[in-house]
Amino acid sequence: MKISRLVIVYNANAGLLAGAMDSIHKLFAPATYPCKLCALTYGLVSMRGEWRRFLSGLGMETVFHHHPDFRAAFPQAADWPLPLIAVEAGGQLTQLVSAADLNAIPDLPGLIAVVQTRLAQTTDAIP
């Protein structure tokens, strides 16, 4: 099976007000900010260019979710700790980078390296 898409799930709420509150939280209390994926891939107001270019270069569909809509779209994964990055293949969702993994990644280049490595391993493992 071929990976049909990359699924990126932020441990945050959607919307302008939620985004503004997240930016303030990241700025004033980064150690307690609950979304390491957001912290790595977003600046105060927008997605980091390096991350955007990386995702564009993957050549696969990328879908973004915030925790409420992810749980509605993928009820079978409702108990997975967030944030996370997953792949969807053959209708099945598989975690690529877990919340625990993200907590151990220090910076955006580290995240990109992990995603590249795991995508290559996952692509090789899917028949």
C-alpha positions in Angstrom: 0.0 0.0 0.0 1.1 3.5 -0.7 0.9 6.3 1.9 -2.0 8.4 0.9 -1.4 11.4 3.1 0.5 12.9 6.0 -1.7 13.8 8.9 -0.4 16.5 11.2 -2.3 17.0 14.5 -1.8 20.0 16.8 -2.7 19.9 20.5 -4.5 23.2 20.1 -7.9 24.6 19.2 -8.6 26.2 15.8 -9.6 29.8 15.3 -8.2 33.3 15.6 -8.8 33.7 19.3 -7.3 30.3 20.1 -4.3 31.2 17.9 -3.8 34.5 19.6 -4.0 32.9 23.0 -1.5 30.2 21.9 0.9 32.9 20.7 0.8 34.7 24.0 1.3 31.4 25.9 4.3 30.5 23.7 5.8 33.9 24.3 5.3 34.2 28.0 5.4 30.6 29.3 7.0 28.4 26.6 7.8 25.6 29.1 4.2 25.0 29.9 2.9 25.3 26.3 1.0 22.0 25.6 1.8 21.7 21.9 5.5 20.9 21.1 4.6 20.5 17.4 3.2 24.0 17.3 6.2 25.4 19.1 8.6 23.7 16.6 6.7 24.5 13.4 5.1 27.9 14.1 6.5 31.3 15.0 4.2 33.7 16.8 1.8 34.1 14.0 2.5 31.8 11.1 4.0 28.5 10.0 7.8 28.6 9.7 9.0 28.8 6.1 11.4 25.9 6.5 8.6 23.6 7.7 6.3 24.8 4.9 9.0 24.2 2.2 9.8 20.7 3.7 6.1 19.7 3.6 5.6 21.0 0.1 8.7 19.1 -1.1 7.3 15.7 0.2 5.1 15.3 -2.8 2.2 13.9 -0.8 -1.1 15.4 0.5 -0.7 16.9 3.9 -3.8 17.3 6.2 -3.7 19.5 9.3 -6.0 19.0 12.3 -6.5 20.5 15.7 -7.4 18.2 18.5 -11.3 18.5 18.4 -11.6 17.9 14.6 -8.9 15.1 14.6 -10.9 13.2 17.2 -14.0 13.6 15.1 -12.3 12.5 11.9 -10.4 9.6 13.4 -12.4 8.2 16.4 -10.2 5.1 16.4 -7.3 7.3 17.4 -9.2 9.4 19.9 -7.0 8.2 22.8 -3.7 8.9 21.1 -1.7 11.6 23.0 -1.4 14.8 21.1 0.3 16.4 19.2 1.4 13.9 16.6 2.3 13.3 13.0 0.7 10.2 11.4 0.5 8.6 7.9 -2.7 7.3 6.3 -2.4 4.3 4.1 -5.2 2.0 2.9 -7.6 3.8 5.3 -5.4 3.0 8.3 -3.8 5.7 10.4 -0.3 4.9 11.8 1.7 7.2 14.1 4.9 8.4 12.5 6.0 10.8 15.3 4.3 10.5 18.7 3.7 13.1 21.4 6.6 11.5 23.4 8.8 11.7 20.4 8.0 15.3 19.8 8.9 16.2 23.4 12.4 14.8 22.8 13.0 16.8 19.6 14.9 20.0 20.3 14.3 22.0 17.1 12.8 22.2 13.7 15.8 20.6 11.8 15.6 17.7 14.3 11.9 17.3 13.5 12.5 17.4 9.8 15.2 14.7 10.1 13.0 12.4 12.2 10.1 12.8 9.7 12.3 12.1 6.7 13.8 9.0 8.3 10.5 7.6 9.5 8.8 8.3 6.2 11.5 6.3 4.4 11.2 3.4 6.9 7.4 3.4 6.7 7.4 3.6 2.9 9.7 0.6 2.9 7.6 -1.3 5.4 4.2 -0.9 3.5 3.8 -3.5 0.8 
